[in-house]
Amino acid sequence: MDYDIKKGWFKNIEGDLLPQMMEEVFGNVAAEGDLFVSSYGVLGRIEVKVVSKTQLEIVTVNAEGTFSDDDILGSKRKLNEFAEKATGFDAKARMKRAQKKAKEGKL
């Protein structure tokens, strides 16, 4: 899914800062072309790509197996923590922006 990056926030993720942030939050990161790939808990693969200075793409693939509710919630919290650090918007603001785009037919 594409996420808007807060105006002026790109300086916090440009260059090596985005993979450093992923390493800090998820504990691992690897570069695959223009993607940065990580994993955490039930999220078997987390792909992050800088689309532009105003947009970040985050795609997740769930790991195989059965997981507890705590594992699922913990993984979701980590993903939200990363998305907030990378975009400058908290979960509520990201949701409002996505709803606005959906109403405008831009999603």
PyRosetta script that sets phi, psi and omega in degrees:
from pyrosetta import init, pose_from_sequence

init()
pose = pose_from_sequence("MDYDIKKGWFKNIEGDLLPQMMEEVFGNVAAEGDLFVSSYGVLGRIEVKVVSKTQLEIVTVNAEGTFSDDDILGSKRKLNEFAEKATGFDAKARMKRAQKKAKEGKL")
pose.set_psi(1, 144.3)
pose.set_omega(1, 178.3)
pose.set_phi(2, -87.8)
pose.set_psi(2, 136.4)
pose.set_omega(2, 178.0)
pose.set_phi(3, -122.2)
pose.set_psi(3, 139.7)
pose.set_omega(3, 175.4)
pose.set_phi(4, -73.1)
pose.set_psi(4, 144.9)
pose.set_omega(4, 174.1)
pose.set_phi(5, -102.8)
pose.set_psi(5, 132.0)
pose.set_omega(5, -179.3)
pose.set_phi(6, -56.6)
pose.set_psi(6, 142.4)
pose.set_omega(6, -179.7)
pose.set_phi(7, -56.3)
pose.set_psi(7, 129.0)
pose.set_omega(7, 179.8)
pose.set_phi(8, 81.8)
pose.set_psi(8, -1.5)
pose.set_omega(8, -176.0)
pose.set_phi(9, -85.2)
pose.set_psi(9, -19.1)
pose.set_omega(9, -174.8)
pose.set_phi(10, -56.0)
pose.set_psi(10, -30.8)
pose.set_omega(10, -179.6)
pose.set_phi(11, -60.1)
pose.set_psi(11, -21.9)
pose.set_omega(11, -179.3)
pose.set_phi(12, -81.4)
pose.set_psi(12, -12.7)
pose.set_omega(12, -178.0)
pose.set_phi(13, -126.5)
pose.set_psi(13, -3.0)
pose.set_omega(13, -176.5)
pose.set_phi(14, -72.3)
pose.set_psi(14, 159.0)
pose.set_omega(14, 179.4)
pose.set_phi(15, 65.1)
pose.set_psi(15, -130.5)
pose.set_omega(15, -178.5)
pose.set_phi(16, -86.1)
pose.set_psi(16, 0.6)
pose.set_omega(16, -175.3)
pose.set_phi(17, -69.9)
pose.set_psi(17, -36.3)
pose.set_omega(17, -180.0)
pose.set_phi(18, -65.4)
pose.set_psi(18, -51.4)
pose.set_omega(18, 178.1)
pose.set_phi(19, -63.2)
pose.set_psi(19, -32.7)
pose.set_omega(19, 175.8)
pose.set_phi(20, -63.4)
pose.set_psi(20, -40.0)
pose.set_omega(20, 178.9)
pose.set_phi(21, -65.2)
pose.set_psi(21, -41.7)
pose.set_omega(21, 178.6)
pose.set_phi(22, -64.0)
pose.set_psi(22, -41.6)
pose.set_omega(22, 177.8)
pose.set_phi(23, -60.1)
pose.set_psi(23, -42.5)
pose.set_omega(23, -179.3)
pose.set_phi(24, -65.0)
pose.set_psi(24, -43.0)
pose.set_omega(24, -175.5)
pose.set_phi(25, -81.9)
pose.set_psi(25, -48.2)
pose.set_omega(25, -173.6)
pose.set_phi(26, -96.6)
pose.set_psi(26, -18.1)
pose.set_omega(26, 179.1)
pose.set_phi(27, 89.6)
pose.set_psi(27, -2.9)
pose.set_omega(27, 179.3)
pose.set_phi(28, -160.2)
pose.set_psi(28, 153.8)
pose.set_omega(28, 176.8)
pose.set_phi(29, -163.8)
pose.set_psi(29, 144.8)
pose.set_omega(29, 175.5)
pose.set_phi(30, -139.0)
pose.set_psi(30, 146.3)
pose.set_omega(30, 177.7)
pose.set_phi(31, -94.2)
pose.set_psi(31, 132.6)
pose.set_omega(31, 175.6)
pose.set_phi(32, -131.9)
pose.set_psi(32, 90.3)
pose.set_omega(32, -175.7)
pose.set_phi(33, 66.8)
pose.set_psi(33, -123.5)
pose.set_omega(33, 179.0)
pose.set_phi(34, -94.4)
pose.set_psi(34, 8.7)
pose.set_omega(34, 177.4)
pose.set_phi(35, -100.7)
pose.set_psi(35, 148.8)
pose.set_omega(35, 167.1)
pose.set_phi(36, -112.7)
pose.set_psi(36, 127.8)
pose.set_omega(36, -172.6)
pose.set_phi(37, -118.8)
pose.set_psi(37, 138.4)
pose.set_omega(37, 179.3)
pose.set_phi(38, -146.1)
pose.set_psi(38, 179.6)
pose.set_omega(38, 173.5)
pose.set_phi(39, -151.3)
pose.set_psi(39, 155.8)
pose.set_omega(39, 177.9)
pose.set_phi(40, -163.1)
pose.set_psi(40, 126.7)
pose.set_omega(40, 175.8)
pose.set_phi(41, 52.8)
pose.set_psi(41, -122.7)
pose.set_omega(41, -178.1)
pose.set_phi(42, -77.5)
pose.set_psi(42, -8.7)
pose.set_omega(42, 179.0)
pose.set_phi(43, -89.8)
pose.set_psi(43, 96.2)
pose.set_omega(43, -176.5)
pose.set_phi(44, -67.0)
pose.set_psi(44, -27.5)
pose.set_omega(44, 179.5)
pose.set_phi(45, -150.3)
pose.set_psi(45, 127.8)
pose.set_omega(45, 176.3)
pose.set_phi(46, -122.3)
pose.set_psi(46, 114.1)
pose.set_omega(46, -179.6)
pose.set_phi(47, -106.6)
pose.set_psi(47, 128.3)
pose.set_omega(47, -179.7)
pose.set_phi(48, -125.4)
pose.set_psi(48, 132.1)
pose.set_omega(48, -179.0)
pose.set_phi(49, -138.4)
pose.set_psi(49, 132.8)
pose.set_omega(49, 174.9)
pose.set_phi(50, -82.5)
pose.set_psi(50, 114.5)
pose.set_omega(50, 179.9)
pose.set_phi(51, -81.9)
pose.set_psi(51, -44.9)
pose.set_omega(51, 178.3)
pose.set_phi(52, -159.3)
pose.set_psi(52, -177.7)
pose.set_omega(52, 178.2)
pose.set_phi(53, -67.5)
pose.set_psi(53, -12.8)
pose.set_omega(53, -178.6)
pose.set_phi(54, -116.6)
pose.set_psi(54, 3.0)
pose.set_omega(54, -175.2)
pose.set_phi(55, -146.2)
pose.set_psi(55, 136.8)
pose.set_omega(55, 179.5)
pose.set_phi(56, -127.2)
pose.set_psi(56, 134.9)
pose.set_omega(56, 179.2)
pose.set_phi(57, -105.8)
pose.set_psi(57, 127.2)
pose.set_omega(57, 176.9)
pose.set_phi(58, -125.1)
pose.set_psi(58, 120.9)
pose.set_omega(58, 178.9)
pose.set_phi(59, -121.0)
pose.set_psi(59, 132.1)
pose.set_omega(59, 178.5)
pose.set_phi(60, -120.7)
pose.set_psi(60, 147.9)
pose.set_omega(60, 174.7)
pose.set_phi(61, -128.1)
pose.set_psi(61, 127.8)
pose.set_omega(61, -178.9)
pose.set_phi(62, -72.7)
pose.set_psi(62, 147.0)
pose.set_omega(62, 176.5)
pose.set_phi(63, -74.2)
pose.set_psi(63, 156.7)
pose.set_omega(63, 177.0)
pose.set_phi(64, -74.8)
pose.set_psi(64, 149.3)
pose.set_omega(64, 174.2)
pose.set_phi(65, 117.4)
pose.set_psi(65, -177.2)
pose.set_omega(65, 179.7)
pose.set_phi(66, -107.8)
pose.set_psi(66, 134.3)
pose.set_omega(66, -176.6)
pose.set_phi(67, -128.8)
pose.set_psi(67, 152.8)
pose.set_omega(67, 178.1)
pose.set_phi(68, -75.9)
pose.set_psi(68, 161.6)
pose.set_omega(68, 177.4)
pose.set_phi(69, -59.6)
pose.set_psi(69, -38.1)
pose.set_omega(69, 179.2)
pose.set_phi(70, -63.0)
pose.set_psi(70, -40.8)
pose.set_omega(70, 178.0)
pose.set_phi(71, -63.3)
pose.set_psi(71, -42.5)
pose.set_omega(71, -179.3)
pose.set_phi(72, -65.1)
pose.set_psi(72, -47.9)
pose.set_omega(72, -179.9)
pose.set_phi(73, -64.8)
pose.set_psi(73, -39.6)
pose.set_omega(73, 178.9)
pose.set_phi(74, -62.8)
pose.set_psi(74, -41.3)
pose.set_omega(74, 179.0)
pose.set_phi(75, -66.4)
pose.set_psi(75, -40.9)
pose.set_omega(75, 178.9)
pose.set_phi(76, -64.7)
pose.set_psi(76, -39.6)
pose.set_omega(76, 178.4)
pose.set_phi(77, -63.7)
pose.set_psi(77, -42.4)
pose.set_omega(77, 178.9)
pose.set_phi(78, -63.0)
pose.set_psi(78, -42.1)
pose.set_omega(78, 178.9)
pose.set_phi(79, -63.2)
pose.set_psi(79, -41.9)
pose.set_omega(79, 177.6)
pose.set_phi(80, -65.0)
pose.set_psi(80, -38.9)
pose.set_omega(80, 177.2)
pose.set_phi(81, -60.7)
pose.set_psi(81, -45.4)
pose.set_omega(81, 179.2)
pose.set_phi(82, -64.2)
pose.set_psi(82, -47.2)
pose.set_omega(82, -178.2)
pose.set_phi(83, -59.7)
pose.set_psi(83, -37.3)
pose.set_omega(83, 178.9)
pose.set_phi(84, -68.6)
pose.set_psi(84, -43.8)
pose.set_omega(84, 178.8)
pose.set_phi(85, -64.7)
pose.set_psi(85, -36.9)
pose.set_omega(85, -175.4)
pose.set_phi(86, -79.9)
pose.set_psi(86, -32.1)
pose.set_omega(86, -175.5)
pose.set_phi(87, -103.9)
pose.set_psi(87, -22.3)
pose.set_omega(87, -176.2)
pose.set_phi(88, 85.7)
pose.set_psi(88, -2.3)
pose.set_omega(88, 178.7)
pose.set_phi(89, -111.0)
pose.set_psi(89, 137.2)
pose.set_omega(89, 175.3)
pose.set_phi(90, -78.4)
pose.set_psi(90, 174.9)
pose.set_omega(90, -174.9)
pose.set_phi(91, -58.3)
pose.set_psi(91, -40.1)
pose.set_omega(91, -179.4)
pose.set_phi(92, -63.8)
pose.set_psi(92, -44.4)
pose.set_omega(92, 179.9)
pose.set_phi(93, -66.9)
pose.set_psi(93, -39.2)
pose.set_omega(93, 178.1)
pose.set_phi(94, -63.5)
pose.set_psi(94, -39.6)
pose.set_omega(94, 179.1)
pose.set_phi(95, -65.1)
pose.set_psi(95, -45.0)
pose.set_omega(95, 179.5)
pose.set_phi(96, -60.9)
pose.set_psi(96, -42.1)
pose.set_omega(96, 179.8)
pose.set_phi(97, -65.7)
pose.set_psi(97, -39.6)
pose.set_omega(97, 179.1)
pose.set_phi(98, -66.7)
pose.set_psi(98, -40.9)
pose.set_omega(98, 178.0)
pose.set_phi(99, -63.2)
pose.set_psi(99, -40.8)
pose.set_omega(99, 178.9)
pose.set_phi(100, -62.1)
pose.set_psi(100, -44.4)
pose.set_omega(100, 178.7)
pose.set_phi(101, -63.5)
pose.set_psi(101, -39.1)
pose.set_omega(101, 179.6)
pose.set_phi(102, -63.9)
pose.set_psi(102, -42.1)
pose.set_omega(102, 178.5)
pose.set_phi(103, -63.6)
pose.set_psi(103, -34.4)
pose.set_omega(103, -179.7)
pose.set_phi(104, -83.4)
pose.set_psi(104, -3.1)
pose.set_omega(104, 179.6)
pose.set_phi(105, 76.3)
pose.set_psi(105, 21.9)
pose.set_omega(105, -177.5)
pose.set_phi(106, -95.7)
pose.set_psi(106, 0.2)
pose.set_omega(106, 177.4)
pose.set_phi(107, -103.0)
pose.dump_pdb("model.pdb")
